[in-house]
Amino acid sequence: MRVLISEDQIQARIRELGRQIDADYPEGPICLIAILKGACFFLADLARAVTRPARIDFMCTSSYGQGRTSSGEVKLTKDLDVSIEGADVVIVEDIVDSGVTLNYLIHLLRQRKPRTLCVAALLDKPARRIQPVELRYVGFQIPDEFVVGYGLDCAEQYRNLRDICVLHSYHEAPSFATKER
Ligand code: PRP
């Protein structure tokens, strides 16, 4: 396993993103919506990097199933707890690969009439994009390698690594590894 982005680099970049968000929403409050499970660490750090009043909420989707690539069909497995009508909403994602998940969520959330809606993604892997998606805040653009840590998993392992790391080969991953990343 090789460190791609260190804990210090992640935290420094998140502080910058927090300052950008503060500058963009001078009126506050904002609503940060994290997409489980991977974005939970990013949400926790980003929410504390922002000084505006911020509400947090969670959604959970599933599109990879048992396959190694997105099925292209997203299922919502957990919805928001509260209305976002009239709110300034930032969707908080750990990684954008194909763009399928975000396109589904953006379409769904727009119907709920937020005042504004945008995306903050810690990692952007443009080489794997199938559906274009506008990312307002991006932590890092990364190459097409399988990354784990800081919320990202391989068959549910490695999420609690402090750094973002590349798994050199799938042989290092558990044999029931299910998805590309
Ligand atoms: C990951 C990631 C995004 C999605 C991105 O979630 O957190 O939600 O995949 O992929 P896409 O751009 O190809 O749609 P995943 O389904 O792996 O769930 P997890 O966060 O629980 O690991």
Residues whose N, C-alpha, C, O or C-beta is under 5 A from the ligand:
A	BS01	PRP	I35 L36 K37 G38 A39 T61 S62 S63 Y64 S70 D94 I95 V96 D97 S98 G99 V100 T101 L102
